Amino acid sequence: MDKKMTFEEANEKLEQTVKSMEDKSLTLQQSVDLYAEACELLAYCMKELDSYKGQIENINERIKQINSEEEQA
């Protein structure tokens, strides 16, 4: 998997991979390969979401701090 992929690209690829997995004509090996790819993409997306969640929490903390400082002034 391309590590430089954006969240949006990885999410789109994950959706395509899941759709591909629904093809009943796949061999067992093809299904396993797609499952492995989907798991990697899901892990990547979850990691990205966690990173952004941390950034948002930091922003919210800074906003609270600014508001607190303004209230004390």
PyMOL Python script that loads the backbone (N, CA, C, O; Angstrom):
from pymol import cmd

cmd.read_pdbstr("""\
ATOM      1  N   MET A   1       0.844  -1.193   0.000  1.00  0.00           N
ATOM      2  CA  MET A   1       0.000   0.000   0.000  1.00  0.00           C
ATOM      3  C   MET A   1       0.879   1.242   0.000  1.00  0.00           C
ATOM      4  O   MET A   1       1.918   1.290   0.657  1.00  0.00           O
ATOM      5  N   ASP A   2       0.441   2.237  -0.745  1.00  0.00           N
ATOM      6  CA  ASP A   2       1.169   3.498  -0.844  1.00  0.00           C
ATOM      7  C   ASP A   2       0.952   4.302   0.435  1.00  0.00           C
ATOM      8  O   ASP A   2      -0.169   4.718   0.730  1.00  0.00           O
ATOM      9  N   LYS A   3       2.035   4.520   1.200  1.00  0.00           N
ATOM     10  CA  LYS A   3       1.944   5.239   2.470  1.00  0.00           C
ATOM     11  C   LYS A   3       1.609   6.709   2.280  1.00  0.00           C
ATOM     12  O   LYS A   3       1.174   7.364   3.228  1.00  0.00           O
ATOM     13  N   LYS A   4       1.801   7.247   1.075  1.00  0.00           N
ATOM     14  CA  LYS A   4       1.540   8.658   0.827  1.00  0.00           C
ATOM     15  C   LYS A   4       0.093   8.896   0.388  1.00  0.00           C
ATOM     16  O   LYS A   4      -0.277  10.009   0.013  1.00  0.00           O
ATOM     17  N   MET A   5      -0.706   7.854   0.439  1.00  0.00           N
ATOM     18  CA  MET A   5      -2.107   7.948   0.057  1.00  0.00           C
ATOM     19  C   MET A   5      -2.856   8.823   1.063  1.00  0.00           C
ATOM     20  O   MET A   5      -2.611   8.744   2.267  1.00  0.00           O
ATOM     21  N   THR A   6      -3.760   9.650   0.565  1.00  0.00           N
ATOM     22  CA  THR A   6      -4.570  10.447   1.472  1.00  0.00           C
ATOM     23  C   THR A   6      -5.641   9.557   2.098  1.00  0.00           C
ATOM     24  O   THR A   6      -5.908   8.452   1.627  1.00  0.00           O
ATOM     25  N   PHE A   7      -6.247  10.068   3.171  1.00  0.00           N
ATOM     26  CA  PHE A   7      -7.338   9.326   3.796  1.00  0.00           C
ATOM     27  C   PHE A   7      -8.444   9.072   2.779  1.00  0.00           C
ATOM     28  O   PHE A   7      -8.969   7.962   2.688  1.00  0.00           O
ATOM     29  N   GLU A   8      -8.790  10.092   2.025  1.00  0.00           N
ATOM     30  CA  GLU A   8      -9.873   9.978   1.054  1.00  0.00           C
ATOM     31  C   GLU A   8      -9.564   8.913  -0.010  1.00  0.00           C
ATOM     32  O   GLU A   8     -10.434   8.127  -0.383  1.00  0.00           O
ATOM     33  N   GLU A   9      -8.333   8.900  -0.483  1.00  0.00           N
ATOM     34  CA  GLU A   9      -7.934   7.898  -1.473  1.00  0.00           C
ATOM     35  C   GLU A   9      -7.995   6.495  -0.885  1.00  0.00           C
ATOM     36  O   GLU A   9      -8.491   5.567  -1.523  1.00  0.00           O
ATOM     37  N   ALA A  10      -7.488   6.346   0.340  1.00  0.00           N
ATOM     38  CA  ALA A  10      -7.497   5.040   0.986  1.00  0.00           C
ATOM     39  C   ALA A  10      -8.922   4.576   1.255  1.00  0.00           C
ATOM     40  O   ALA A  10      -9.233   3.398   1.079  1.00  0.00           O
ATOM     41  N   ASN A  11      -9.779   5.479   1.676  1.00  0.00           N
ATOM     42  CA  ASN A  11     -11.172   5.135   1.941  1.00  0.00           C
ATOM     43  C   ASN A  11     -11.883   4.701   0.662  1.00  0.00           C
ATOM     44  O   ASN A  11     -12.644   3.733   0.663  1.00  0.00           O
ATOM     45  N   GLU A  12     -11.630   5.418  -0.419  1.00  0.00           N
ATOM     46  CA  GLU A  12     -12.220   5.059  -1.711  1.00  0.00           C
ATOM     47  C   GLU A  12     -11.729   3.681  -2.162  1.00  0.00           C
ATOM     48  O   GLU A  12     -12.511   2.854  -2.630  1.00  0.00           O
ATOM     49  N   LYS A  13     -10.429   3.451  -2.013  1.00  0.00           N
ATOM     50  CA  LYS A  13      -9.865   2.159  -2.397  1.00  0.00           C
ATOM     51  C   LYS A  13     -10.435   1.041  -1.525  1.00  0.00           C
ATOM     52  O   LYS A  13     -10.682  -0.063  -2.009  1.00  0.00           O
ATOM     53  N   LEU A  14     -10.644   1.327  -0.245  1.00  0.00           N
ATOM     54  CA  LEU A  14     -11.248   0.354   0.653  1.00  0.00           C
ATOM     55  C   LEU A  14     -12.660   0.002   0.182  1.00  0.00           C
ATOM     56  O   LEU A  14     -13.035  -1.169   0.140  1.00  0.00           O
ATOM     57  N   GLU A  15     -13.430   1.018  -0.170  1.00  0.00           N
ATOM     58  CA  GLU A  15     -14.794   0.777  -0.662  1.00  0.00           C
ATOM     59  C   GLU A  15     -14.775  -0.074  -1.933  1.00  0.00           C
ATOM     60  O   GLU A  15     -15.590  -0.984  -2.087  1.00  0.00           O
ATOM     61  N   GLN A  16     -13.844   0.224  -2.843  1.00  0.00           N
ATOM     62  CA  GLN A  16     -13.729  -0.548  -4.079  1.00  0.00           C
ATOM     63  C   GLN A  16     -13.324  -1.990  -3.783  1.00  0.00           C
ATOM     64  O   GLN A  16     -13.825  -2.925  -4.409  1.00  0.00           O
ATOM     65  N   THR A  17     -12.422  -2.161  -2.835  1.00  0.00           N
ATOM     66  CA  THR A  17     -11.945  -3.498  -2.468  1.00  0.00           C
ATOM     67  C   THR A  17     -13.079  -4.323  -1.877  1.00  0.00           C
ATOM     68  O   THR A  17     -13.235  -5.501  -2.201  1.00  0.00           O
ATOM     69  N   VAL A  18     -13.864  -3.704  -1.016  1.00  0.00           N
ATOM     70  CA  VAL A  18     -15.008  -4.409  -0.421  1.00  0.00           C
ATOM     71  C   VAL A  18     -16.011  -4.803  -1.500  1.00  0.00           C
ATOM     72  O   VAL A  18     -16.543  -5.913  -1.475  1.00  0.00           O
ATOM     73  N   LYS A  19     -16.272  -3.901  -2.447  1.00  0.00           N
ATOM     74  CA  LYS A  19     -17.165  -4.237  -3.560  1.00  0.00           C
ATOM     75  C   LYS A  19     -16.623  -5.419  -4.355  1.00  0.00           C
ATOM     76  O   LYS A  19     -17.371  -6.317  -4.739  1.00  0.00           O
ATOM     77  N   SER A  20     -15.315  -5.410  -4.596  1.00  0.00           N
ATOM     78  CA  SER A  20     -14.685  -6.508  -5.335  1.00  0.00           C
ATOM     79  C   SER A  20     -14.840  -7.831  -4.592  1.00  0.00           C
ATOM     80  O   SER A  20     -14.999  -8.885  -5.207  1.00  0.00           O
ATOM     81  N   MET A  21     -14.793  -7.764  -3.270  1.00  0.00           N
ATOM     82  CA  MET A  21     -14.911  -8.978  -2.468  1.00  0.00           C
ATOM     83  C   MET A  21     -16.297  -9.614  -2.595  1.00  0.00           C
ATOM     84  O   MET A  21     -16.458 -10.802  -2.316  1.00  0.00           O
ATOM     85  N   GLU A  22     -17.284  -8.843  -3.008  1.00  0.00           N
ATOM     86  CA  GLU A  22     -18.648  -9.353  -3.148  1.00  0.00           C
ATOM     87  C   GLU A  22     -18.841 -10.179  -4.412  1.00  0.00           C
ATOM     88  O   GLU A  22     -19.889 -10.797  -4.597  1.00  0.00           O
ATOM     89  N   ASP A  23     -17.836 -10.194  -5.281  1.00  0.00           N
ATOM     90  CA  ASP A  23     -17.901 -10.955  -6.525  1.00  0.00           C
ATOM     91  C   ASP A  23     -17.832 -12.452  -6.199  1.00  0.00           C
ATOM     92  O   ASP A  23     -16.821 -12.943  -5.698  1.00  0.00           O
ATOM     93  N   LYS A  24     -18.899 -13.150  -6.485  1.00  0.00           N
ATOM     94  CA  LYS A  24     -18.994 -14.566  -6.130  1.00  0.00           C
ATOM     95  C   LYS A  24     -18.114 -15.465  -7.002  1.00  0.00           C
ATOM     96  O   LYS A  24     -17.945 -16.646  -6.702  1.00  0.00           O
ATOM     97  N   SER A  25     -17.558 -14.911  -8.076  1.00  0.00           N
ATOM     98  CA  SER A  25     -16.719 -15.736  -8.957  1.00  0.00           C
ATOM     99  C   SER A  25     -15.245 -15.731  -8.541  1.00  0.00           C
ATOM    100  O   SER A  25     -14.413 -16.352  -9.202  1.00  0.00           O
ATOM    101  N   LEU A  26     -14.922 -15.034  -7.451  1.00  0.00           N
ATOM    102  CA  LEU A  26     -13.535 -14.992  -6.998  1.00  0.00           C
ATOM    103  C   LEU A  26     -13.095 -16.346  -6.459  1.00  0.00           C
ATOM    104  O   LEU A  26     -13.881 -17.094  -5.878  1.00  0.00           O
ATOM    105  N   THR A  27     -11.827 -16.634  -6.668  1.00  0.00           N
ATOM    106  CA  THR A  27     -11.278 -17.840  -6.043  1.00  0.00           C
ATOM    107  C   THR A  27     -11.046 -17.550  -4.567  1.00  0.00           C
ATOM    108  O   THR A  27     -11.070 -16.397  -4.138  1.00  0.00           O
ATOM    109  N   LEU A  28     -10.825 -18.591  -3.811  1.00  0.00           N
ATOM    110  CA  LEU A  28     -10.557 -18.415  -2.394  1.00  0.00           C
ATOM    111  C   LEU A  28      -9.310 -17.560  -2.195  1.00  0.00           C
ATOM    112  O   LEU A  28      -9.296 -16.687  -1.327  1.00  0.00           O
ATOM    113  N   GLN A  29      -8.269 -17.795  -2.980  1.00  0.00           N
ATOM    114  CA  GLN A  29      -7.032 -17.027  -2.852  1.00  0.00           C
ATOM    115  C   GLN A  29      -7.265 -15.554  -3.175  1.00  0.00           C
ATOM    116  O   GLN A  29      -6.736 -14.681  -2.487  1.00  0.00           O
ATOM    117  N   GLN A  30      -8.042 -15.274  -4.201  1.00  0.00           N
ATOM    118  CA  GLN A  30      -8.353 -13.890  -4.538  1.00  0.00           C
ATOM    119  C   GLN A  30      -9.119 -13.222  -3.396  1.00  0.00           C
ATOM    120  O   GLN A  30      -8.859 -12.065  -3.066  1.00  0.00           O
ATOM    121  N   SER A  31     -10.048 -13.937  -2.802  1.00  0.00           N
ATOM    122  CA  SER A  31     -10.805 -13.401  -1.674  1.00  0.00           C
ATOM    123  C   SER A  31      -9.898 -13.096  -0.496  1.00  0.00           C
ATOM    124  O   SER A  31     -10.039 -12.055   0.145  1.00  0.00           O
ATOM    125  N   VAL A  32      -8.970 -13.996  -0.208  1.00  0.00           N
ATOM    126  CA  VAL A  32      -8.041 -13.793   0.900  1.00  0.00           C
ATOM    127  C   VAL A  32      -7.131 -12.600   0.616  1.00  0.00           C
ATOM    128  O   VAL A  32      -6.862 -11.798   1.510  1.00  0.00           O
ATOM    129  N   ASP A  33      -6.661 -12.483  -0.611  1.00  0.00           N
ATOM    130  CA  ASP A  33      -5.805 -11.349  -0.988  1.00  0.00           C
ATOM    131  C   ASP A  33      -6.556 -10.025  -0.833  1.00  0.00           C
ATOM    132  O   ASP A  33      -6.013  -9.053  -0.308  1.00  0.00           O
ATOM    133  N   LEU A  34      -7.786  -9.996  -1.285  1.00  0.00           N
ATOM    134  CA  LEU A  34      -8.586  -8.777  -1.150  1.00  0.00           C
ATOM    135  C   LEU A  34      -8.878  -8.472   0.310  1.00  0.00           C
ATOM    136  O   LEU A  34      -8.878  -7.312   0.720  1.00  0.00           O
ATOM    137  N   TYR A  35      -9.126  -9.513   1.089  1.00  0.00           N
ATOM    138  CA  TYR A  35      -9.367  -9.316   2.520  1.00  0.00           C
ATOM    139  C   TYR A  35      -8.137  -8.703   3.193  1.00  0.00           C
ATOM    140  O   TYR A  35      -8.258  -7.789   4.009  1.00  0.00           O
ATOM    141  N   ALA A  36      -6.962  -9.212   2.847  1.00  0.00           N
ATOM    142  CA  ALA A  36      -5.718  -8.671   3.405  1.00  0.00           C
ATOM    143  C   ALA A  36      -5.542  -7.206   3.015  1.00  0.00           C
ATOM    144  O   ALA A  36      -5.152  -6.378   3.838  1.00  0.00           O
ATOM    145  N   GLU A  37      -5.830  -6.897   1.767  1.00  0.00           N
ATOM    146  CA  GLU A  37      -5.720  -5.511   1.303  1.00  0.00           C
ATOM    147  C   GLU A  37      -6.713  -4.616   2.044  1.00  0.00           C
ATOM    148  O   GLU A  37      -6.374  -3.505   2.453  1.00  0.00           O
ATOM    149  N   ALA A  38      -7.944  -5.110   2.214  1.00  0.00           N
ATOM    150  CA  ALA A  38      -8.960  -4.334   2.920  1.00  0.00           C
ATOM    151  C   ALA A  38      -8.540  -4.076   4.362  1.00  0.00           C
ATOM    152  O   ALA A  38      -8.741  -2.976   4.876  1.00  0.00           O
ATOM    153  N   CYS A  39      -7.965  -5.068   5.011  1.00  0.00           N
ATOM    154  CA  CYS A  39      -7.515  -4.903   6.399  1.00  0.00           C
ATOM    155  C   CYS A  39      -6.416  -3.852   6.502  1.00  0.00           C
ATOM    156  O   CYS A  39      -6.419  -3.037   7.424  1.00  0.00           O
ATOM    157  N   GLU A  40      -5.481  -3.867   5.564  1.00  0.00           N
ATOM    158  CA  GLU A  40      -4.407  -2.863   5.555  1.00  0.00           C
ATOM    159  C   GLU A  40      -4.978  -1.462   5.343  1.00  0.00           C
ATOM    160  O   GLU A  40      -4.581  -0.512   6.018  1.00  0.00           O
ATOM    161  N   LEU A  41      -5.898  -1.346   4.413  1.00  0.00           N
ATOM    162  CA  LEU A  41      -6.510  -0.046   4.145  1.00  0.00           C
ATOM    163  C   LEU A  41      -7.312   0.443   5.346  1.00  0.00           C
ATOM    164  O   LEU A  41      -7.264   1.624   5.691  1.00  0.00           O
ATOM    165  N   LEU A  42      -8.040  -0.454   5.975  1.00  0.00           N
ATOM    166  CA  LEU A  42      -8.816  -0.082   7.155  1.00  0.00           C
ATOM    167  C   LEU A  42      -7.908   0.387   8.283  1.00  0.00           C
ATOM    168  O   LEU A  42      -8.191   1.388   8.942  1.00  0.00           O
ATOM    169  N   ALA A  43      -6.816  -0.342   8.502  1.00  0.00           N
ATOM    170  CA  ALA A  43      -5.869   0.053   9.551  1.00  0.00           C
ATOM    171  C   ALA A  43      -5.282   1.430   9.254  1.00  0.00           C
ATOM    172  O   ALA A  43      -5.139   2.253  10.158  1.00  0.00           O
ATOM    173  N   TYR A  44      -4.947   1.678   8.002  1.00  0.00           N
ATOM    174  CA  TYR A  44      -4.405   2.977   7.599  1.00  0.00           C
ATOM    175  C   TYR A  44      -5.433   4.085   7.847  1.00  0.00           C
ATOM    176  O   TYR A  44      -5.098   5.140   8.386  1.00  0.00           O
ATOM    177  N   CYS A  45      -6.684   3.841   7.451  1.00  0.00           N
ATOM    178  CA  CYS A  45      -7.733   4.849   7.641  1.00  0.00           C
ATOM    179  C   CYS A  45      -7.958   5.127   9.127  1.00  0.00           C
ATOM    180  O   CYS A  45      -8.123   6.279   9.528  1.00  0.00           O
ATOM    181  N   MET A  46      -7.963   4.079   9.935  1.00  0.00           N
ATOM    182  CA  MET A  46      -8.163   4.259  11.372  1.00  0.00           C
ATOM    183  C   MET A  46      -7.017   5.052  11.998  1.00  0.00           C
ATOM    184  O   MET A  46      -7.234   5.889  12.874  1.00  0.00           O
ATOM    185  N   LYS A  47      -5.798   4.780  11.538  1.00  0.00           N
ATOM    186  CA  LYS A  47      -4.640   5.519  12.038  1.00  0.00           C
ATOM    187  C   LYS A  47      -4.753   6.995  11.671  1.00  0.00           C
ATOM    188  O   LYS A  47      -4.481   7.868  12.495  1.00  0.00           O
ATOM    189  N   GLU A  48      -5.149   7.266  10.446  1.00  0.00           N
ATOM    190  CA  GLU A  48      -5.320   8.648  10.003  1.00  0.00           C
ATOM    191  C   GLU A  48      -6.405   9.347  10.822  1.00  0.00           C
ATOM    192  O   GLU A  48      -6.227  10.489  11.246  1.00  0.00           O
ATOM    193  N   LEU A  49      -7.525   8.663  11.043  1.00  0.00           N
ATOM    194  CA  LEU A  49      -8.606   9.255  11.827  1.00  0.00           C
ATOM    195  C   LEU A  49      -8.149   9.562  13.253  1.00  0.00           C
ATOM    196  O   LEU A  49      -8.487  10.611  13.802  1.00  0.00           O
ATOM    197  N   ASP A  50      -7.386   8.656  13.848  1.00  0.00           N
ATOM    198  CA  ASP A  50      -6.862   8.891  15.197  1.00  0.00           C
ATOM    199  C   ASP A  50      -5.963  10.117  15.225  1.00  0.00           C
ATOM    200  O   ASP A  50      -6.004  10.909  16.166  1.00  0.00           O
ATOM    201  N   SER A  51      -5.153  10.265  14.189  1.00  0.00           N
ATOM    202  CA  SER A  51      -4.256  11.415  14.106  1.00  0.00           C
ATOM    203  C   SER A  51      -5.051  12.718  14.034  1.00  0.00           C
ATOM    204  O   SER A  51      -4.745  13.683  14.735  1.00  0.00           O
ATOM    205  N   TYR A  52      -6.061  12.734  13.188  1.00  0.00           N
ATOM    206  CA  TYR A  52      -6.876  13.943  13.062  1.00  0.00           C
ATOM    207  C   TYR A  52      -7.688  14.195  14.314  1.00  0.00           C
ATOM    208  O   TYR A  52      -7.909  15.346  14.692  1.00  0.00           O
ATOM    209  N   LYS A  53      -8.135  13.128  14.963  1.00  0.00           N
ATOM    210  CA  LYS A  53      -8.865  13.285  16.218  1.00  0.00           C
ATOM    211  C   LYS A  53      -7.982  13.988  17.240  1.00  0.00           C
ATOM    212  O   LYS A  53      -8.437  14.884  17.951  1.00  0.00           O
ATOM    213  N   GLY A  54      -6.709  13.575  17.313  1.00  0.00           N
ATOM    214  CA  GLY A  54      -5.759  14.219  18.221  1.00  0.00           C
ATOM    215  C   GLY A  54      -5.572  15.687  17.893  1.00  0.00           C
ATOM    216  O   GLY A  54      -5.508  16.523  18.794  1.00  0.00           O
ATOM    217  N   GLN A  55      -5.485  16.007  16.621  1.00  0.00           N
ATOM    218  CA  GLN A  55      -5.335  17.400  16.213  1.00  0.00           C
ATOM    219  C   GLN A  55      -6.553  18.225  16.617  1.00  0.00           C
ATOM    220  O   GLN A  55      -6.419  19.348  17.105  1.00  0.00           O
ATOM    221  N   ILE A  56      -7.729  17.666  16.411  1.00  0.00           N
ATOM    222  CA  ILE A  56      -8.961  18.375  16.772  1.00  0.00           C
ATOM    223  C   ILE A  56      -9.036  18.579  18.279  1.00  0.00           C
ATOM    224  O   ILE A  56      -9.430  19.650  18.740  1.00  0.00           O
ATOM    225  N   GLU A  57      -8.664  17.566  19.045  1.00  0.00           N
ATOM    226  CA  GLU A  57      -8.662  17.703  20.502  1.00  0.00           C
ATOM    227  C   GLU A  57      -7.698  18.800  20.953  1.00  0.00           C
ATOM    228  O   GLU A  57      -8.006  19.564  21.868  1.00  0.00           O
ATOM    229  N   ASN A  58      -6.530  18.876  20.309  1.00  0.00           N
ATOM    230  CA  ASN A  58      -5.574  19.938  20.631  1.00  0.00           C
ATOM    231  C   ASN A  58      -6.144  21.316  20.320  1.00  0.00           C
ATOM    232  O   ASN A  58      -5.975  22.250  21.105  1.00  0.00           O
ATOM    233  N   ILE A  59      -6.806  21.446  19.198  1.00  0.00           N
ATOM    234  CA  ILE A  59      -7.413  22.727  18.827  1.00  0.00           C
ATOM    235  C   ILE A  59      -8.478  23.106  19.849  1.00  0.00           C
ATOM    236  O   ILE A  59      -8.535  24.250  20.300  1.00  0.00           O
ATOM    237  N   ASN A  60      -9.322  22.142  20.212  1.00  0.00           N
ATOM    238  CA  ASN A  60     -10.363  22.414  21.198  1.00  0.00           C
ATOM    239  C   ASN A  60      -9.774  22.828  22.546  1.00  0.00           C
ATOM    240  O   ASN A  60     -10.321  23.709  23.209  1.00  0.00           O
ATOM    241  N   GLU A  61      -8.686  22.216  22.954  1.00  0.00           N
ATOM    242  CA  GLU A  61      -8.022  22.591  24.207  1.00  0.00           C
ATOM    243  C   GLU A  61      -7.487  24.023  24.134  1.00  0.00           C
ATOM    244  O   GLU A  61      -7.592  24.780  25.100  1.00  0.00           O
ATOM    245  N   ARG A  62      -6.917  24.388  22.991  1.00  0.00           N
ATOM    246  CA  ARG A  62      -6.417  25.760  22.833  1.00  0.00           C
ATOM    247  C   ARG A  62      -7.567  26.768  22.883  1.00  0.00           C
ATOM    248  O   ARG A  62      -7.430  27.849  23.454  1.00  0.00           O
ATOM    249  N   ILE A  63      -8.689  26.407  22.286  1.00  0.00           N
ATOM    250  CA  ILE A  63      -9.850  27.296  22.318  1.00  0.00           C
ATOM    251  C   ILE A  63     -10.335  27.466  23.750  1.00  0.00           C
ATOM    252  O   ILE A  63     -10.638  28.582  24.172  1.00  0.00           O
ATOM    253  N   LYS A  64     -10.410  26.378  24.498  1.00  0.00           N
ATOM    254  CA  LYS A  64     -10.819  26.457  25.903  1.00  0.00           C
ATOM    255  C   LYS A  64      -9.870  27.337  26.689  1.00  0.00           C
ATOM    256  O   LYS A  64     -10.296  28.135  27.524  1.00  0.00           O
ATOM    257  N   GLN A  65      -8.582  27.192  26.421  1.00  0.00           N
ATOM    258  CA  GLN A  65      -7.580  27.994  27.138  1.00  0.00           C
ATOM    259  C   GLN A  65      -7.752  29.475  26.805  1.00  0.00           C
ATOM    260  O   GLN A  65      -7.698  30.316  27.702  1.00  0.00           O
ATOM    261  N   ILE A  66      -7.955  29.801  25.546  1.00  0.00           N
ATOM    262  CA  ILE A  66      -8.153  31.188  25.133  1.00  0.00           C
ATOM    263  C   ILE A  66      -9.403  31.755  25.801  1.00  0.00           C
ATOM    264  O   ILE A  66      -9.383  32.871  26.321  1.00  0.00           O
ATOM    265  N   ASN A  67     -10.493  30.981  25.786  1.00  0.00           N
ATOM    266  CA  ASN A  67     -11.742  31.429  26.404  1.00  0.00           C
ATOM    267  C   ASN A  67     -11.549  31.653  27.916  1.00  0.00           C
ATOM    268  O   ASN A  67     -12.066  32.619  28.478  1.00  0.00           O
ATOM    269  N   SER A  68     -10.815  30.767  28.549  1.00  0.00           N
ATOM    270  CA  SER A  68     -10.543  30.910  29.983  1.00  0.00           C
ATOM    271  C   SER A  68      -9.748  32.191  30.275  1.00  0.00           C
ATOM    272  O   SER A  68     -10.044  32.927  31.216  1.00  0.00           O
ATOM    273  N   GLU A  69      -8.749  32.426  29.453  1.00  0.00           N
ATOM    274  CA  GLU A  69      -7.925  33.621  29.632  1.00  0.00           C
ATOM    275  C   GLU A  69      -8.749  34.890  29.438  1.00  0.00           C
ATOM    276  O   GLU A  69      -8.573  35.873  30.158  1.00  0.00           O
ATOM    277  N   GLU A  70      -9.651  34.857  28.458  1.00  0.00           N
ATOM    278  CA  GLU A  70     -10.498  36.034  28.209  1.00  0.00           C
ATOM    279  C   GLU A  70     -11.464  36.271  29.362  1.00  0.00           C
ATOM    280  O   GLU A  70     -11.735  37.418  29.719  1.00  0.00           O
ATOM    281  N   GLU A  71     -11.986  35.196  29.947  1.00  0.00           N
ATOM    282  CA  GLU A  71     -12.906  35.329  31.076  1.00  0.00           C
ATOM    283  C   GLU A  71     -12.206  35.878  32.317  1.00  0.00           C
ATOM    284  O   GLU A  71     -12.818  36.582  33.120  1.00  0.00           O
ATOM    285  N   GLN A  72     -10.930  35.557  32.469  1.00  0.00           N
ATOM    286  CA  GLN A  72     -10.164  36.018  33.641  1.00  0.00           C
ATOM    287  C   GLN A  72      -9.721  37.453  33.498  1.00  0.00           C
ATOM    288  O   GLN A  72      -9.411  38.113  34.489  1.00  0.00           O
ATOM    289  N   ALA A  73      -9.688  37.944  32.268  1.00  0.00           N
ATOM    290  CA  ALA A  73      -9.225  39.314  32.027  1.00  0.00           C
ATOM    291  C   ALA A  73     -10.276  40.346  32.333  1.00  0.00           C
ATOM    292  O   ALA A  73     -10.031  41.542  32.177  1.00  0.00           O
TER     293      ALA A  73
END
""", "prot")
cmd.dss("prot")
cmd.show_as("cartoon", "prot")
cmd.util.cbc("prot")
cmd.orient("prot")
